[in-house]
Amino acid sequence: MPETLVIHVLNGPNLNLLGVREPEVYGSDTLAEVQALCERAAEGATVVFRQTNHEGELIDQVQEAREKASALVINAAGYTHTSVALLDALRTLTIPIVECHLSNPAARERFRHRSYISPVATGVVSGFGSFSYELAVRAALRLAQEHRAAADRSV
């Protein structure tokens, strides 16, 4: 595990359109504003913030986090409800995983009620708009600190 805590924040399809796409559902903050919020919430930890519209690229980013991150925050967007391949990649991680959503999927269309991420996530934050990311990063940071302390005790 890296010396400095590193939180990877991964974003799936269409999140590059935040602030424009359905602001009544996702809010008016842009992805750049969400990134800045995450960096402030990280309290000095390094934040690696990425977005992709491509499933395979998101899986590559999860695999990279396996080697380089202390914790992972993931908003897989539409892939949350469809991607077994993403689930399989996430299962390889031994770091804390925080699933994050701007909206509350349980209060939306029925197909959004199923998450392939939740079974492997340490926790889920949803329904608070961009504040979900702040809460998720803070949770990931605390979990990473606890994970590191536990590893140090076992040495």
C-alpha positions as CSV (number, residue, x, y, z in Angstrom):
1,M,0.0,0.0,0.0
2,P,1.3,3.5,-0.8
3,E,2.8,5.6,2.0
4,T,0.4,8.5,1.4
5,L,-3.3,7.6,1.4
6,V,-4.6,7.5,-2.2
7,I,-8.3,7.6,-2.9
8,H,-9.4,6.7,-6.4
9,V,-12.7,8.2,-7.4
10,L,-14.0,6.5,-10.5
11,N,-17.0,7.8,-12.5
12,G,-18.9,5.9,-15.2
13,P,-20.9,6.9,-18.3
14,N,-22.6,10.2,-18.8
15,L,-21.2,11.7,-15.6
16,N,-19.1,14.0,-17.8
17,L,-22.4,15.7,-18.6
18,L,-23.1,16.7,-14.9
19,G,-24.7,20.1,-14.7
20,V,-26.3,19.7,-18.1
21,R,-27.9,16.3,-18.1
22,E,-31.2,16.1,-16.0
23,P,-30.2,18.7,-13.4
24,E,-33.5,17.9,-11.6
25,V,-32.2,14.4,-10.9
26,Y,-28.4,14.9,-10.7
27,G,-28.0,18.5,-9.7
28,S,-26.4,21.5,-11.3
29,D,-22.8,20.9,-10.2
30,T,-20.3,20.0,-13.0
31,L,-18.0,17.1,-12.8
32,A,-15.1,19.5,-12.3
33,E,-16.9,21.0,-9.3
34,V,-17.5,17.5,-7.9
35,Q,-13.8,16.7,-8.3
36,A,-12.9,19.9,-6.4
37,L,-15.3,18.9,-3.6
38,C,-13.6,15.4,-3.4
39,E,-10.2,16.9,-3.2
40,R,-11.2,19.2,-0.3
41,A,-12.9,16.3,1.5
42,A,-9.8,14.2,1.2
43,E,-8.0,16.2,3.9
44,G,-4.6,16.0,2.3
45,A,-4.9,12.4,0.9
46,T,-4.2,12.2,-2.8
47,V,-7.3,11.9,-5.0
48,V,-7.1,10.3,-8.4
49,F,-10.4,11.3,-10.1
50,R,-11.4,9.8,-13.4
51,Q,-14.5,9.5,-15.6
52,T,-15.1,7.2,-18.6
53,N,-18.0,6.3,-20.8
54,H,-16.4,2.9,-21.6
55,E,-17.0,-0.2,-19.5
56,G,-13.6,-1.8,-20.3
57,E,-11.8,1.4,-19.4
58,L,-13.6,1.6,-16.1
59,I,-12.6,-2.0,-15.4
60,D,-9.0,-1.1,-16.2
61,Q,-9.2,1.8,-13.7
62,V,-10.5,-0.6,-11.0
63,Q,-7.6,-2.9,-11.7
64,E,-5.2,0.0,-11.4
65,A,-6.7,1.0,-8.1
66,R,-6.0,-2.6,-6.9
67,E,-2.3,-1.8,-7.1
68,K,-2.2,1.9,-6.3
69,A,-5.1,3.0,-4.1
70,S,-5.8,2.9,-0.4
71,A,-9.5,3.1,-1.0
72,L,-12.0,3.4,-3.9
73,V,-15.0,5.5,-4.4
74,I,-17.1,4.5,-7.4
75,N,-20.1,5.9,-9.1
76,A,-20.5,3.4,-11.9
77,A,-23.6,5.2,-13.2
78,G,-25.5,2.9,-15.6
79,Y,-23.0,0.1,-15.2
80,T,-24.0,-0.2,-11.6
81,H,-27.1,-2.0,-12.7
82,T,-25.7,-4.0,-15.7
83,S,-22.0,-4.9,-15.4
84,V,-21.1,-8.4,-14.0
85,A,-17.6,-7.7,-15.5
86,L,-17.2,-4.7,-13.3
87,L,-18.4,-6.7,-10.3
88,D,-15.8,-9.3,-11.0
89,A,-13.0,-6.6,-11.2
90,L,-14.2,-5.1,-7.9
91,R,-14.0,-8.5,-6.2
92,T,-10.3,-8.5,-6.8
93,L,-9.8,-5.5,-4.5
94,T,-8.7,-5.8,-0.9
95,I,-9.1,-2.1,-0.2
96,P,-12.3,-0.4,1.1
97,I,-14.9,0.3,-1.7
98,V,-17.5,3.0,-1.3
99,E,-20.4,3.0,-3.8
100,C,-21.6,6.5,-4.5
101,H,-24.7,7.9,-6.3
102,L,-25.9,11.4,-6.7
103,S,-29.6,10.3,-6.8
104,N,-31.2,7.6,-4.7
105,P,-31.5,4.6,-7.0
106,A,-34.0,2.9,-4.7
107,A,-36.4,5.8,-5.3
108,R,-36.1,5.6,-9.1
109,E,-37.0,3.2,-11.9
110,R,-37.3,-0.4,-10.9
111,F,-34.2,-1.5,-13.0
112,R,-32.1,0.9,-10.9
113,H,-33.0,-1.0,-7.7
114,R,-30.4,-3.7,-8.5
115,S,-26.7,-2.9,-7.9
116,Y,-23.9,-5.1,-9.0
117,I,-21.6,-3.0,-6.9
118,S,-23.3,-3.2,-3.5
119,P,-22.4,-6.8,-2.8
120,V,-18.7,-5.9,-2.7
121,A,-18.9,-2.4,-1.4
122,T,-17.9,-1.6,2.2
123,G,-20.7,1.0,2.1
124,V,-23.1,3.0,-0.1
125,V,-23.8,6.7,-0.1
126,S,-26.7,7.9,-2.3
127,G,-29.3,10.5,-2.7
128,F,-27.5,13.6,-1.5
129,G,-26.5,15.1,-4.9
130,S,-22.8,16.1,-5.1
131,F,-22.7,16.0,-1.3
132,S,-22.8,12.2,-1.7
133,Y,-19.3,12.4,-3.1
134,E,-18.0,14.4,-0.1
135,L,-19.5,11.8,2.3
136,A,-18.2,8.9,0.2
137,V,-14.6,10.4,0.2
138,R,-14.7,11.0,3.9
139,A,-15.9,7.5,4.5
140,A,-13.2,6.1,2.2
141,L,-10.5,8.1,3.9
142,R,-11.6,6.8,7.4
143,L,-11.8,3.2,6.1
144,A,-8.4,3.5,4.5
145,Q,-6.9,4.8,7.7
146,E,-8.5,1.9,9.7
147,H,-7.4,-0.6,7.0
148,R,-3.8,0.7,7.3
149,A,-3.9,0.6,11.1
150,A,-5.1,-3.0,11.1
151,A,-2.4,-4.0,8.6
152,D,0.3,-2.3,10.7
153,R,-1.0,-4.1,13.8
154,S,-0.7,-7.5,12.1
155,V,3.0,-7.0,11.1
